[in-house]
Amino acid sequence: MPRGIVVREFGAPGVLVAEDLPDREPGPGEVLVRVHAAGVNPADTYIRAGGYAFFHPPLPYTPGFDGAGVVEAVGAEVSAVAVGDRVFVAALGVPASGTYAQQLICDVAAVHPLPGHLTFHQGAGFGVPWTTAYRALFQRGELEAGETVLVHGASGGVGHPTVQLAIAAGATVIGTAGTEEGLDQVRSLGAAHILNHRTPGYLDTVPELTGGRGIDLVVEMLADQNLEADALLLAQRGRVVVVGSRGSLTFTPRTLMAREADVRGTALWNLTPAEKHAALSGVSDFLAAHQLIATPATVYPLDEAARAHEELATQPAVGKRILNCS
Ligand SMILES: NC(=O)c1ccc[n+]([C@@H]2O[C@H](COP(=O)([O-])OP(=O)(O)OC[C@H]3O[C@@H](n4cnc5c(N)ncnc54)[C@H](OP(=O)(O)O)[C@@H]3O)[C@@H](O)[C@H]2O)c1
């Protein structure tokens, strides 16, 4: 029997319990994926805790939107993928049974070809992080070649693809991290400048780094901590795209007036099917044209999903947290 995580009540990481699950068959328009790896995203932890504004699944449920594996069976009316295809799963907003399991039933819209040179662990990190990065940079941030991007929180799951996509689009990237390991990684992704967001005064050099022009686009992972400082760094008509925030803040709107600047939010839950398709196509184009710099993974056995959630909430990010489902 396939194994999977089942949540029977909302709460602390301990509610993630590994169980044997019944074998299932795909219905019309559905695909059965043998999941080899599942991606752990911060949203999974908010949903597990209960009361998450965007998504509140009925209990019991199996968590996880992202994964990678092999198509094991297809239902009627499915022609986009075939048995044996290697795929990555991007199931946020698409009907799916949850990727924290060895077997996944999902709508065919959730599966995408995984190029042969990429591993299942890499593929499991694509869905939410890469779609978010693309959304923030291009669909909301309107990034143009030659601009300067501050990726405020570049060492995590979303930060890695944001840096890579921005550089590929011809931007100059300044990336922040909070540990030496994270800073090394952001440097290895090709960021022109790296800054430690745990060092007091770390943004003081930004005017000099941008030749006095300021930042064109900030992709912000922790807006409640940084939005006021971000706005002060912006160039004329600069933009901040808020990807992550965990609280509120005091803010000086006059900063935006002086720069005719914009603060824009984004949440993947809002993407239309066409926008999601465009974002994932953009990611596929990147993967076809560029050498992926693999995001390092911290890998946990599927049965230890609770530890992955605990550490995601309490430890600094070093790339992506992945569950090994094989
Ligand atoms: N809007 C959306 O649709 C969407 C989609 C995906 C994720 N998110 C949110 O975006 C955030 C990042 O997601 P993720 O998957 O990258 O999480 P993650 O892998 O846990 O990474 C968190 C990132 O935030 C950085 N960080 C910590 N303190 C910071 C500070 N004071 N200033 C700037 N950055 C700081 C971390 O750096 P160090 O660990 O090196 O300090 C790390 O780079 C989360 O809040 C998540 O919920 C939103």
The ligand as a Tripos MOL2 file, in Angstrom:
@<TRIPOS>MOLECULE
LIG
   48    52     1     0     0
SMALL
NO_CHARGES

@<TRIPOS>ATOM
      1 N1          2.7170   35.3060   -2.1670 N.am      1 LIG1
      2 C1          2.8230   34.0430   -2.5560 C.2       1 LIG1
      3 O1          2.1060   33.5620   -3.4420 O.2       1 LIG1
      4 C2          3.8840   33.2030   -1.9190 C.ar      1 LIG1
      5 C3          4.3360   32.0170   -2.5260 C.ar      1 LIG1
      6 C4          5.3860   31.3230   -1.9210 C.ar      1 LIG1
      7 C5          5.9150   31.7750   -0.7190 C.ar      1 LIG1
      8 N2          5.4140   32.8960   -0.1430 N.ar      1 LIG1
      9 C6          5.9690   33.4290    1.1090 C.3       1 LIG1
     10 O2          7.2430   33.9800    0.7950 O.3       1 LIG1
     11 C7          8.1270   33.8030    1.8960 C.3       1 LIG1
     12 C8          9.3800   33.0580    1.4240 C.3       1 LIG1
     13 O3          9.0040   31.7500    0.9930 O.3       1 LIG1
     14 P1         10.1520   30.6320    0.7770 P.3       1 LIG1
     15 O4          9.5030   29.4250    0.2500 O.co2     1 LIG1
     16 O5         11.3210   31.2220    0.0800 O.co2     1 LIG1
     17 O6         10.5560   30.3910    2.3080 O.3       1 LIG1
     18 P2         11.9230   29.8120    2.8850 P.3       1 LIG1
     19 O7         12.5250   28.8420    1.9320 O.co2     1 LIG1
     20 O8         11.6420   29.3990    4.2660 O.co2     1 LIG1
     21 O9         12.8920   31.1110    2.8890 O.3       1 LIG1
     22 C9         12.6310   32.2390    3.7000 C.3       1 LIG1
     23 C10        13.5050   33.3820    3.2100 C.3       1 LIG1
     24 O10        13.2400   34.5590    3.9730 O.3       1 LIG1
     25 C11        14.5080   35.0930    4.3520 C.3       1 LIG1
     26 N3         14.4730   35.9950    5.4900 N.ar      1 LIG1
     27 C12        14.5440   35.7190    6.8210 C.ar      1 LIG1
     28 N4         14.5850   36.8730    7.5220 N.ar      1 LIG1
     29 C13        14.5530   37.8890    6.6210 C.ar      1 LIG1
     30 C14        14.5830   39.3010    6.7080 C.ar      1 LIG1
     31 N5         14.6260   39.9400    7.8910 N.pl3     1 LIG1
     32 N6         14.5450   40.0200    5.5710 N.ar      1 LIG1
     33 C15        14.4710   39.4260    4.3690 C.ar      1 LIG1
     34 N7         14.4450   38.0950    4.2120 N.ar      1 LIG1
     35 C16        14.4760   37.3340    5.3290 C.ar      1 LIG1
     36 C17        15.3210   33.8580    4.6190 C.3       1 LIG1
     37 O11        16.7060   34.1440    4.7140 O.3       1 LIG1
     38 P3         17.6690   33.4170    5.8250 P.3       1 LIG1
     39 O12        17.0090   32.1370    6.2300 O.co2     1 LIG1
     40 O13        18.9580   33.2220    5.0620 O.co2     1 LIG1
     41 O14        17.7860   34.4020    6.9300 O.co2     1 LIG1
     42 C18        14.9820   33.0670    3.3730 C.3       1 LIG1
     43 O15        15.7040   33.5420    2.2590 O.3       1 LIG1
     44 C19         7.3130   33.0590    2.9680 C.3       1 LIG1
     45 O16         6.7700   33.9900    3.8730 O.3       1 LIG1
     46 C20         6.1990   32.3980    2.1820 C.3       1 LIG1
     47 O17         5.0520   32.1770    2.9580 O.3       1 LIG1
     48 C21         4.4040   33.6120   -0.7120 C.ar      1 LIG1
@<TRIPOS>BOND
     1     1     2 1
     2     2     3 2
     3     2     4 1
     4     4     5 ar
     5     4    48 ar
     6     5     6 ar
     7     6     7 ar
     8     7     8 ar
     9     8     9 1
    10     8    48 ar
    11     9    10 1
    12     9    46 1
    13    10    11 1
    14    11    12 1
    15    11    44 1
    16    12    13 1
    17    13    14 1
    18    14    15 2
    19    14    16 1
    20    14    17 1
    21    17    18 1
    22    18    19 2
    23    18    20 1
    24    18    21 1
    25    21    22 1
    26    22    23 1
    27    23    24 1
    28    23    42 1
    29    24    25 1
    30    25    26 1
    31    25    36 1
    32    26    27 ar
    33    26    35 ar
    34    27    28 ar
    35    28    29 ar
    36    29    30 ar
    37    29    35 ar
    38    30    31 1
    39    30    32 ar
    40    32    33 ar
    41    33    34 ar
    42    34    35 ar
    43    36    37 1
    44    36    42 1
    45    37    38 1
    46    38    39 2
    47    38    40 1
    48    38    41 1
    49    42    43 1
    50    44    45 1
    51    44    46 1
    52    46    47 1
@<TRIPOS>SUBSTRUCTURE
     1 LIG1         1 GROUP 0 **** ****
